[in-house]
Each structure stands twice: as structure tokens, then as C-alpha cells.
Amino acid sequence: MANDDQQAVEHLQKVYSRMKEEIGRVIVGQEEVVEQTLMAIFCRGHALLVGVPGLAKTLLVSTLSKALDLSFKRVQFTPDLMPSDITGTDVLEVDPDTGHRSFRFVHGPLFANLVLADEINRTPPKTQAALLEAMQEHHVTVGEHTLNLPDPFFVLATQNPIEQEGTYPLPEAQLDRFLFNITVDYPTSEDEREIIRRVTSPSQTEVSAFLNAQEIVKLQEIVKRVPVGDHVIDFAADLARATRPKGAEAPDFVKEMVGWGAGPRAGISLISAAKAHAILRGRFHATTADVIAVAKPVLRHRVITTFTAEAAGITSDDVIGRLVHMLAPKSEIVV
């Protein structure tokens, strides 16, 4: 890496330490969730946050937008939400003096750097398709016009894993567009007490901005330039290929427990996320250990288990963990 890139990585590590402290003044615990969300942003990717209500997912995203000094919009996805509600629409305006009529485009909430799609699985496929175009192409199509979205642009979506009545499950093609599937778990006993203490006190904490949109775009380019050895790419490719039950590389337990495995985008995501994982720790190259660290959030939504696995209580995380233990170099610490 060039000297300028190394200085930027060193600066990011210092900023990241301060940012974690600042975010920790608002969000209690959830350090792994914060780190994975930031990794997705630095990889120019999107993230799906899965957790039961009340775990501060919305507060986390809005706090991150302030710490990164990004424009932020929240969309509550509902069964009656239409594509124009998120992309925007043309409105007819009449000049009160001349009577002249003209159309003016009113931008929807997608025209922000950071968009929170709250309960994304509650909206019908037509609206999900409009969001999918924005996530993949970074633009929206309205009528005959194609409009570019701000740069950088990220979608952080939330999903409730327990209440499925009245929902529209995300198709695999859309799930594959998310770099990470981040599990937001219950707080520890100590953290929960601190949450209660803070929320019921009169004081409110404001978060300072540490990075801006231009700096984030620059860091995204630096992440791409992080060097990766061939053996690390081989490990990522082997891990992704081993999840495919019909592939020759798949072990017997995958053929029995997995109905559908990860596609080529998974290997790309593993390496991209491993690079971000490395630079957040001040390192200038990605290793096999970085790939191992991001394997579950990258793969858990891309590995679809069978009914047999579900009946036995085996999750995609269990399958991924077993594959990592099987394929990882013995010298690496498996997490």
C-alpha cells in the first residue's frame, strides 16, 4: 500500500476507537454489531440487521449516521407501501400567476446516504424490487427517468425473526445483495441494567461526527487496495464452494443439511469484508483469520438449510462453523 493509504488506515483506526467510545455513550454493548455495520459501510455494502423488537436497531443506525455525518432517512415498511413512496414521484404544479402547469419531481427517502429500511419484510415484492434496484445499481427509475442516488449510499434493513404473519419473505436474489446478515442479540444482564438506567434518566447524549461522506468514499477505495494473498482467496473460494450441496467439494453433512448454498457473490463478499476487518485493526493486509471472522455474517443468509436440518435444530451458523473448522488452516484461531 502507498504511504498515503497507510496513513489513512492508521487515522481510521484512531477514529474508530474514538467512534466506538462515542457510540457507546448512546448504545450500550452491541460492539460486534457496530463493527460489522461499519465494515459493511467501508466495503460499500448493505446490511440486514435481524433481531426482536426493542434491541435499539433503529437507534443504532441513526447514531451511526450522526457519527459518520451522513444524511439519514428512515422508512417504515408496511404492506401498503408503494414504490413511489420510497423513490419519489412527479407532482403537478400550477403557477398561480400564469396558470402554467408543470411537473416537479419530489425526491423520496431513498435519496439519502444512509437509508434505514425498518421491517423490510413487511412490504410487498413490487416495493422490494424498487429497493433492490437502488441497492444494486445505486439509482432509481421513475417513469422515463433514471436518477442517481447520493454517494456513498447504504441500505441498513431490519427484520423481526419471530413474527412472520403478514410478511413477505425476502427472495434469495435480494438477500444476496446484502453484504452482511447481522444478528442483533439480547443484551447481557449488566448491559440491560445500564440501558434501563440511561433511558429512565433525564440526560440526553449527542454524538459527534468523526468522518464525512468524502472521507468514507476515500476509505472505500483504500479497502479495495488492501492486498490479499492467493492462499486467502483460495480459502474464501473453497469455503463458499463447500456450501453448495450439489458441488463436488461439498462434504456429506452439507449435502444432507443444506438445500441451497452460496453463489459467487459470497466469495467476493468474504474477501471485501476481510479487508475491512483488517484495516479496522490497523493492518495493511487481509489474512485467513479475517475471512474466518466475517464468515458467519457473510454466509448465514446465503446458506439455506433443509427441513431435516431445521427439525434437528441445526442453523446455517452451525453449518458455517463446521465448514470453517474443516477448511481453516490449523495455525489460525477459529472464531
VEXMARMAR-288367 format. One record per atom (N, C-alpha, C): x, y, z. Coordinates in steps of 0.1 Angstrom, whole numbers, padded with zeros to 4 digits, always signed. Layout:
! VEXMARMAR-288367
XYZ/...
END
This chain:
! VEXMARMAR-288367
+0008-0012+0000/+0000+0000+0000/+0009+0013+0000/+0004+0023-0006/+0011+0036-0007/+0011+0042+0007/+0021+0051+0009/+0022+0058+0023/+0010+0065+0026/+0003+0072+0016/-0009+0079+0019/-0020+0070+0024/-0021+0058+0018/-0031+0048+0022/-0028+0043+0036/-0015+0041+0039/-0012+0036+0053/-0015+0046+0063/-0012+0059+0060/-0016+0070+0070/-0031+0070+0071/-0039+0068+0060/-0053+0069+0061/-0058+0057+0070/-0052+0045+0069/-0056+0034+0077/-0053+0036+0091/-0041+0042+0094/-0038+0045+0108/-0047+0055+0114/-0051+0065+0106/-0061+0075+0110/-0074+0069+0113/-0078+0060+0104/-0091+0053+0106/-0091+0045+0119/-0081+0038+0122/-0080+0030+0134/-0082+0039+0147/-0075+0051+0146/-0077+0060+0158/-0091+0065+0159/-0096+0069+0147/-0110+0074+0146/-0120+0064+0151/-0118+0051+0147/-0127+0040+0150/-0127+0038+0165/-0115+0039+0172/-0115+0037+0186/-0123+0048+0193/-0121+0061+0189/-0129+0072+0194/-0144+0071+0191/-0147+0066+0179/-0161+0065+0175/-0168+0054+0183/-0161+0043+0186/-0167+0033+0195/-0171+0038+0209/-0162+0046+0214/-0164+0052+0227/-0176+0062+0226/-0177+0070+0215/-0187+0080+0214/-0201+0073+0212/-0201+0062+0203/-0214+0055+0201/-0218+0048+0214/-0208+0043+0222/-0210+0036+0234/-0217+0045+0245/-0217+0058+0243/-0224+0067+0252/-0239+0067+0249/-0243+0062+0237/-0257+0061+0234/-0262+0046+0233/-0254+0038+0227/-0257+0024+0225/-0249+0016+0235/-0256+0008+0244/-0249+0000+0254/-0246-0014+0248/-0234-0018+0249/-0230-0031+0243/-0231-0031+0228/-0234-0043+0223/-0235-0044+0208/-0223-0040+0200/-0211-0042+0206/-0198-0038+0199/-0197-0045+0186/-0200-0058+0186/-0198-0066+0173/-0208-0061+0163/-0220-0058+0166/-0230-0053+0157/-0225-0040+0151/-0220-0031+0159/-0214-0018+0155/-0203-0020+0145/-0194-0029+0148/-0182-0031+0140/-0186-0037+0126/-0195-0047+0126/-0200-0053+0114/-0207-0043+0105/-0215-0034+0111/-0222-0024+0103/-0212-0014+0097/-0202-0010+0104/-0191-0002+0099/-0184-0009+0088/-0181-0021+0089/-0174-0029+0079/-0182-0029+0066/-0195-0031+0067/-0204-0031+0055/-0203-0017+0048/-0203-0006+0056/-0202+0007+0050/-0189+0009+0043/-0178+0005+0049/-0165+0007+0043/-0162-0002+0031/-0171-0013+0030/-0170-0022+0018/-0180-0017+0007/-0187-0006+0010/-0197-0002+0000/-0208-0012-0001/-0211-0018+0010/-0222-0028+0010/-0234-0025+0019/-0244-0033+0019/-0256-0031+0026/-0256-0042+0037/-0264-0040+0048/-0265-0049+0059/-0279-0051+0063/-0282-0064+0067/-0295-0067+0072/-0294-0070+0087/-0301-0063+0095/-0300-0065+0110/-0312-0072+0114/-0310-0084+0120/-0321-0093+0124/-0321-0094+0139/-0332-0091+0145/-0334-0091+0159/-0348-0088+0163/-0352-0092+0175/-0365-0090+0180/-0367-0075+0183/-0379-0070+0184/-0381-0056+0187/-0375-0052+0200/-0371-0039+0201/-0366-0034+0214/-0351-0035+0216/-0344-0039+0206/-0329-0040+0208/-0321-0028+0202/-0328-0017+0200/-0322-0005+0196/-0315-0005+0182/-0321-0013+0173/-0316-0013+0160/-0317+0000+0153/-0329+0006+0154/-0331+0019+0148/-0322+0030+0154/-0321+0030+0167/-0313+0039+0174/-0298+0038+0170/-0294+0025+0168/-0280+0023+0164/-0277+0029+0150/-0286+0027+0140/-0284+0032+0127/-0284+0047+0127/-0294+0053+0134/-0294+0068+0134/-0282+0074+0141/-0277+0067+0152/-0265+0071+0159/-0252+0070+0149/-0252+0060+0142/-0241+0058+0132/-0241+0069+0122/-0253+0073+0117/-0254+0083+0107/-0248+0097+0112/-0250+0099+0125/-0245+0111+0131/-0230+0111+0133/-0225+0099+0137/-0211+0097+0139/-0203+0098+0126/-0210+0095+0115/-0204+0095+0101/-0208+0107+0094/-0216+0116+0100/-0220+0128+0093/-0227+0126+0079/-0236+0116+0079/-0243+0112+0067/-0257+0117+0067/-0263+0120+0056/-0278+0122+0056/-0285+0109+0058/-0296+0110+0066/-0302+0098+0071/-0317+0099+0069/-0323+0088+0064/-0338+0087+0062/-0342+0073+0067/-0353+0073+0074/-0359+0061+0079/-0372+0058+0072/-0374+0046+0067/-0387+0042+0061/-0393+0031+0068/-0405+0032+0073/-0412+0021+0080/-0419+0013+0069/-0415+0001+0066/-0421-0007+0056/-0434-0013+0060/-0444-0011+0053/-0458-0016+0056/-0463-0023+0044/-0474-0031+0045/-0480-0038+0034/-0486-0029+0023/-0489-0016+0026/-0494-0008+0016/-0484+0002+0010/-0471+0000+0013/-0461+0009+0008/-0459+0007-0007/-0459+0017-0015/-0457+0016-0029/-0443+0021-0033/-0439+0016-0045/-0425+0020-0050/-0423+0035-0050/-0433+0043-0054/-0432+0058-0054/-0430+0064-0041/-0435+0056-0030/-0433+0061-0017/-0419+0062-0012/-0410+0054-0018/-0396+0054-0014/-0387+0060-0025/-0391+0059-0038/-0383+0065-0048/-0386+0080-0051/-0398+0084-0048/-0403+0097-0052/-0412+0097-0063/-0418+0108-0067/-0428+0109-0077/-0429+0123-0083/-0435+0124-0095/-0437+0137-0101/-0450+0142-0096/-0450+0155-0092/-0462+0162-0088/-0465+0173-0097/-0478+0176-0100/-0483+0186-0109/-0484+0199-0101/-0477+0210-0106/-0477+0223-0100/-0483+0233-0110/-0491+0242-0104/-0497+0253-0112/-0492+0266-0108/-0487+0274-0117/-0482+0287-0114/-0494+0296-0111/-0495+0302-0099/-0507+0310-0095/-0509+0322-0104/-0498+0328-0109/-0498+0340-0117/-0502+0337-0132/-0495+0327-0138/-0497+0325-0152/-0507+0313-0155/-0509+0305-0145/-0517+0293-0147/-0510+0282-0154/-0497+0284-0157/-0489+0274-0164/-0487+0261-0155/-0489+0250-0161/-0488+0237-0154/-0474+0230-0157/-0468+0225-0147/-0456+0217-0150/-0454+0206-0139/-0446+0196-0142/-0443+0186-0133/-0430+0188-0126/-0430+0185-0113/-0418+0186-0105/-0416+0173-0098/-0403+0168-0098/-0401+0155-0091/-0398+0158-0077/-0405+0151-0068/-0402+0152-0054/-0395+0139-0049/-0383+0141-0045/-0374+0130-0041/-0380+0122-0029/-0379+0109-0030/-0383+0100-0019/-0372+0098-0009/-0374+0091+0001/-0364+0089+0012/-0352+0081+0008/-0352+0074-0004/-0340+0067-0009/-0329+0077-0012/-0332+0090-0014/-0322+0100-0018/-0315+0105-0005/-0308+0096+0002/-0300+0099+0014/-0288+0090+0014/-0278+0094+0021/-0266+0085+0022/-0269+0072+0029/-0276+0073+0040/-0279+0061+0048/-0294+0060+0050/-0299+0048+0045/-0314+0046+0045/-0317+0034+0054/-0325+0036+0064/-0329+0025+0073/-0343+0020+0068/-0343+0008+0063/-0355+0001+0058/-0360-0007+0070/-0369-0001+0078/-0374-0008+0090/-0384-0018+0087/-0382-0031+0092/-0391-0042+0089/-0393-0044+0074/-0382-0046+0067/-0382-0047+0053/-0391-0058+0047/-0393-0068+0055/-0401-0080+0050/-0416-0077+0052/-0420-0065+0055/-0434-0063+0057/-0440-0056+0044/-0432-0053+0034/-0437-0046+0022/-0438-0056+0011/-0447-0054+0001/-0449-0064-0010/-0437-0064-0020/-0436-0074-0028/-0425-0076-0037/-0422-0064-0047/-0433-0057-0051/-0431-0046-0060/-0422-0035-0054/-0425-0032-0041/-0417-0022-0035/-0403-0027-0031/-0402-0040-0028/-0389-0046-0025/-0380-0045-0038/-0387-0047-0050/-0380-0047-0062/-0374-0033-0065/-0381-0022-0062/-0376-0008-0063/-0364-0006-0054/-0365-0012-0042/-0353-0011-0033/-0342-0019-0038/-0344-0030-0044/-0334-0039-0049/-0326-0031-0060/-0333-0024-0069/-0326-0016-0080/-0317-0006-0073/-0322+0001-0063/-0314+0011-0057/-0301+0005-0050/-0303-0007-0044/-0292-0013-0037/-0281-0018-0047/-0285-0023-0058/-0276-0029-0068/-0270-0019-0077/-0279-0010-0082/-0274+0000-0093/-0271+0014-0087/-0275+0016-0075/-0273+0030-0069/-0280+0041-0077/-0291+0037-0083/-0300+0047-0089/-0314+0041-0089/-0324+0050-0092/-0338+0046-0092/-0344+0050-0106/-0354+0043-0110/-0360+0046-0123/-0375+0051-0120/-0378+0063-0124/-0391+0068-0122/-0396+0072-0136/-0406+0065-0141/-0411+0068-0154/-0400+0066-0164/-0397+0076-0172/-0387+0075-0183/-0374+0080-0178/-0373+0084-0165/-0361+0090-0160/-0353+0080-0150/-0340+0080-0151/-0331+0073-0142/-0323+0083-0134/-0325+0083-0121/-0319+0093-0112/-0308+0086-0103/-0296+0092-0103/-0286+0086-0094/-0288+0090-0080/-0284+0081-0071/-0285+0083-0057/-0273+0089-0051/-0273+0095-0039/-0261+0101-0034/-0250+0091-0032/-0237+0096-0032/-0226+0088-0030/-0219+0093-0017/-0217+0084-0007/-0220+0070-0006/-0235+0067-0004/-0239+0055-0007/-0253+0051-0004/-0253+0037+0002/-0260+0036+0013/-0261+0023+0020/-0276+0021+0025/-0280+0008+0024/-0293+0004+0030/-0290-0005+0042/-0294-0001+0053/-0294-0009+0065/-0308-0013+0068/-0312-0026+0067/-0325-0030+0068/-0327-0038+0081/-0338-0037+0087/-0341-0045+0099/-0352-0056+0096/-0351-0066+0104/-0361-0077+0102/-0364-0084+0115/-0377-0086+0118/-0381-0093+0130/-0381-0108+0127/-0373-0116+0134/-0373-0130+0131/-0384-0139+0137/-0392-0133+0146/-0402-0141+0153/-0416-0140+0148/-0420-0128+0143/-0434-0127+0139/-0434-0126+0124/-0439-0137+0118/-0439-0138+0103/-0453-0136+0097/-0463-0134+0105/-0477-0132+0100/-0477-0119+0093/-0483-0119+0080/-0484-0106+0073/-0471-0101+0067/-0461-0110+0065/-0448-0106+0060/-0446-0112+0046/-0437-0106+0039/-0433-0111+0025/-0418-0114+0026/-0415-0127+0027/-0401-0131+0029/-0393-0126+0017/-0381-0121+0020/-0372-0116+0010/-0367-0128+0001/-0368-0126-0012/-0363-0136-0021/-0348-0137-0020/-0342-0149-0024/-0328-0151-0022/-0320-0141-0030/-0325-0137-0042/-0318-0127-0050/-0316-0114-0043/-0326-0110-0035/-0324-0098-0027/-0316-0100-0015/-0317-0111-0008/-0309-0114+0003/-0294-0114-0001/-0291-0119-0013/-0277-0119-0018/-0271-0106-0020/-0279-0095-0021/-0274-0082-0023/-0269-0076-0009/-0273-0082+0002/-0268-0077+0015/-0254-0083+0017/-0245-0075+0020/-0231-0080+0023/-0231-0088+0036/-0238-0083+0046/-0239-0089+0059/-0253-0092+0063/-0255-0103+0070/-0267-0106+0078/-0262-0105+0093/-0266-0095+0100/-0261-0092+0113/-0271-0096+0123/-0268-0105+0132/-0277-0109+0143/-0275-0100+0155/-0287-0094+0158/-0287-0085+0170/-0293-0092+0181/-0285-0096+0191/-0290-0104+0202/-0294-0096+0214/-0300-0103+0224/-0304-0097+0237/-0291-0092+0244/-0292-0081+0251/-0281-0076+0259/-0277-0085+0271/-0265-0084+0276/-0262-0091+0288/-0269-0085+0300/-0269-0092+0311/-0275-0088+0323/-0270-0074+0327/-0257-0072+0327/-0251-0059+0331/-0255-0048+0321/-0255-0051+0308/-0258-0041+0298/-0273-0037+0300/-0282-0047+0302/-0296-0044+0303/-0299-0035+0315/-0292-0037+0326/-0294-0027+0337/-0289-0013+0334/-0278-0012+0326/-0273+0001+0322/-0283+0007+0312/-0289+0000+0303/-0299+0005+0294/-0311+0011+0302/-0316+0004+0311/-0327+0009+0319/-0323+0021+0327/-0311+0022+0332/-0306+0033+0340/-0306+0046+0331/-0300+0044+0319/-0298+0055+0309/-0312+0060+0304/-0320+0051+0300/-0333+0055+0293/-0342+0062+0303/-0341+0059+0316/-0350+0065+0326/-0344+0077+0332/-0332+0081+0328/-0326+0093+0334/-0329+0105+0325/-0329+0117+0330/-0333+0129+0322/-0322+0133+0312/-0310+0129+0313/-0299+0134+0304/-0300+0127+0291/-0296+0135+0280/-0295+0130+0267/-0281+0133+0261/-0276+0123+0253/-0263+0124+0248/-0263+0127+0233/-0255+0137+0229/-0253+0140+0215/-0240+0133+0210/-0241+0128+0198/-0229+0121+0192/-0222+0131+0183/-0209+0131+0184/-0201+0140+0175/-0198+0133+0162/-0195+0140+0151/-0192+0134+0138/-0177+0132+0137/-0173+0121+0133/-0159+0117+0131/-0154+0116+0117/-0163+0112+0108/-0160+0111+0094/-0171+0118+0086/-0168+0122+0073/-0178+0127+0065/-0179+0118+0052/-0189+0122+0043/-0191+0114+0032/-0179+0112+0023/-0172+0123+0021/-0160+0123+0012/-0149+0114+0018/-0147+0114+0031/-0137+0106+0037/-0141+0091+0036/-0154+0088+0037/-0158+0074+0036/-0156+0069+0022/-0159+0077+0012/-0156+0073-0002/-0142+0070-0004/-0133+0078+0002/-0119+0076+0001/-0115+0063+0008/-0120+0061+0019/-0117+0048+0027/-0122+0036+0019/-0133+0037+0012/-0138+0026+0004/-0129+0022-0007/-0122+0032-0013/-0112+0030-0023/-0100+0023-0017/-0096+0028-0005/-0085+0022+0002/-0087+0007+0005/-0099+0004+0009/-0103-0010+0013/-0101-0019+0000/-0105-0014-0011/-0103-0022-0023/-0088-0025-0026/-0079-0016-0022/-0065-0017-0025/-0057-0025-0014/-0064-0030-0004/-0058-0038+0006/-0053-0051+0000/-0040-0055+0001/-0035-0067-0006/-0040-0080+0001/-0043-0090-0007/-0047-0103-0002/-0039-0114-0009/-0034-0123-0001/-0026-0134-0007/-0035-0144-0014/-0029-0151-0023/-0036-0161-0031/-0042-0172-0022/-0035-0175-0011/-0040-0186-0002/-0052-0181+0005/-0054-0168+0007/-0066-0163+0014/-0077-0163+0004/-0075-0160-0008/-0086-0160-0018/-0090-0175-0020/-0080-0184-0020/-0083-0198-0022/-0092-0203-0010/-0089-0199+0002/-0097-0203+0013/-0111-0197+0012/-0113-0185+0008/-0126-0179+0007/-0134-0186-0004/-0128-0189-0015/-0135-0196-0026/-0139-0210-0022/-0129-0217-0015/-0132-0231-0010/-0144-0231+0000/-0144-0221+0008/-0155-0220+0018/-0168-0218+0012/-0169-0209+0002/-0181-0206-0005/-0186-0218-0013/-0176-0225-0020/-0180-0236-0028/-0184-0248-0020/-0179-0250-0008/-0182-0261+0001/-0197-0260+0006/-0203-0248+0005/-0217-0247+0010/-0227-0252+0000/-0223-0255-0012/-0232-0259-0023/-0234-0274-0023/-0246-0279-0019/-0248-0293-0017/-0246-0302-0030/-0248-0296-0041/-0246-0304-0054/-0232-0303-0059/-0223-0296-0053/-0210-0294-0058/-0201-0306-0053/-0190-0308-0060/-0181-0319-0057/-0174-0316-0044/-0172-0304-0041/-0164-0300-0029/-0172-0301-0016/-0185-0303-0017/-0194-0303-0005/-0192-0316+0003/-0190-0314+0016/-0189-0326+0024/-0203-0332+0026/-0203-0344+0031/-0216-0352+0033/-0226-0344+0041/-0222-0338+0052/-0232-0331+0061/-0238-0319+0054/-0231-0313+0045/-0237-0302+0037/-0247-0307+0027/-0244-0318+0021/-0254-0324+0012/-0267-0328+0019/-0266-0332+0031/-0278-0336+0039/-0285-0324+0045/-0277-0314+0050/-0283-0303+0058/-0286-0290+0050/-0280-0288+0038/-0281-0276+0031/-0290-0278+0018/-0300-0270+0016/-0308-0271+0004/-0302-0262-0007/-0296-0251-0004/-0291-0242-0014/-0279-0235-0008/-0268-0234-0015/-0256-0228-0010/-0253-0214-0015/-0241-0209-0012/-0238-0195-0015/-0233-0195-0030/-0236-0184-0036/-0232-0181-0050/-0218-0174-0050/-0214-0171-0063/-0201-0164-0064/-0199-0151-0056/-0211-0144-0055/-0210-0131-0047/-0205-0133-0033/-0207-0145-0028/-0203-0148-0014/-0188-0147-0013/-0180-0153-0022/-0166-0152-0021/-0161-0138-0023/-0167-0130-0031/-0163-0116-0033/-0166-0109-0019/-0177-0112-0013/-0181-0105-0001/-0171-0109+0011/-0167-0122+0011/-0158-0126+0021/-0145-0119+0021/-0139-0117+0009/-0127-0110+0007/-0128-0095+0010/-0139-0089+0005/-0141-0075+0007/-0143-0072+0022/-0151-0080+0029/-0153-0078+0044/-0140-0081+0051/-0132-0091+0047/-0119-0094+0054/-0110-0082+0053/-0110-0075+0041/-0101-0063+0040/-0105-0053+0050/-0119-0050+0051/-0123-0040+0060/-0120-0044+0075/-0122-0057+0078/-0119-0062+0091/-0104-0060+0095/-0095-0061+0085/-0081-0059+0087/-0078-0044+0090/-0083-0035+0081/-0079-0021+0083/-0085-0015+0096/-0097-0020+0100/-0102-0015+0113/-0093-0019+0125/-0084-0028+0123/-0074-0032+0133/-0061-0027+0130/-0060-0018+0120/-0047-0011+0117/-0037-0020+0109/-0042-0030+0103/-0033-0039+0095/-0035-0036+0080/-0024-0037+0073/-0024-0033+0059/-0025-0045+0049/-0029-0057+0054/-0032-0068+0045/-0042-0077+0052/-0050-0084+0044/-0060-0093+0049/-0055-0107+0050/-0059-0115+0060/-0054-0128+0063/-0066-0138+0063/-0063-0151+0064/-0073-0161+0066/-0081-0159+0078/-0075-0154+0089/-0082-0151+0101/-0093-0141+0099/-0090-0131+0091/-0100-0121+0088/-0112-0127+0081/-0110-0136+0071/-0121-0143+0065/-0129-0151+0074/-0122-0158+0084/-0129-0166+0094/-0138-0157+0102/-0133-0145+0106/-0140-0136+0115/-0153-0131+0108/-0154-0130+0095/-0166-0124+0088/-0174-0135+0082/-0170-0148+0083/-0177-0159+0076/-0192-0160+0079/-0195-0159+0092/-0209-0161+0095/-0218-0150+0091/-0215-0137+0093/-0224-0127+0088/-0225-0126+0073/-0214-0130+0066/-0214-0130+0051/-0222-0142+0046/-0222-0153+0052/-0227-0165+0046/-0241-0170+0052/-0245-0165+0064/-0257-0171+0071/-0269-0169+0063/-0271-0158+0055/-0283-0156+0047/-0281-0162+0033/-0270-0167+0030/-0267-0173+0017/-0267-0189+0017/-0268-0194+0029/-0268-0209+0031/-0282-0212+0036/-0290-0219+0028/-0304-0222+0032/-0304-0237+0036/-0308-0239+0049/-0308-0252+0054/-0321-0260+0050/-0320-0273+0051/-0331-0282+0047/-0341-0283+0059/-0352-0289+0056/-0362-0292+0067/-0356-0302+0077/-0348-0311+0072/-0341-0320+0081/-0333-0313+0091/-0325-0303+0086/-0316-0296+0095/-0325-0288+0105/-0335-0281+0100/-0344-0273+0109/-0350-0282+0120/-0354-0294+0116/-0361-0303+0126/-0351-0307+0136/-0338-0308+0132/-0327-0312+0142/-0322-0300+0149/-0327-0288+0147/-0322-0276+0154/-0309-0271+0149/-0305-0275+0136/-0292-0271+0131/-0294-0258+0122/-0287-0248+0125/-0289-0235+0118/-0277-0233+0107/-0279-0223+0099/-0268-0220+0089/-0255-0217+0096/-0256-0210+0108/-0244-0207+0115/-0237-0220+0119/-0244-0230+0123/-0238-0243+0127/-0231-0249+0115/-0237-0248+0104/-0231-0254+0091/-0218-0246+0088/-0219-0233+0089/-0207-0224+0085/-0196-0227+0095/-0199-0228+0108/-0189-0230+0118/-0182-0243+0116/-0189-0253+0112/-0183-0267+0110/-0175-0266+0097/-0179-0259+0087/-0171-0258+0075/-0158-0251+0078/-0159-0240+0086/-0147-0232+0089/-0137-0241+0096/-0141-0249+0106/-0132-0258+0113/-0126-0268+0104/-0133-0272+0094/-0129-0282+0085/-0118-0277+0075/-0120-0265+0070/-0112-0259+0059/-0101-0250+0064/-0103-0244+0076/-0093-0234+0080/-0079-0240+0083/-0069-0232+0080/-0055-0237+0084/-0055-0239+0099/-0048-0250+0103/-0047-0253+0117/-0040-0243+0126/-0032-0234+0119/-0025-0224+0127/-0034-0212+0130/-0045-0211+0124/-0054-0199+0126/-0063-0202+0138/-0066-0192+0145/-0076-0193+0156/-0090-0192+0150/-0098-0202+0152/-0111-0202+0146/-0121-0195+0156/-0128-0186+0151/-0138-0179+0159/-0152-0182+0155/
END
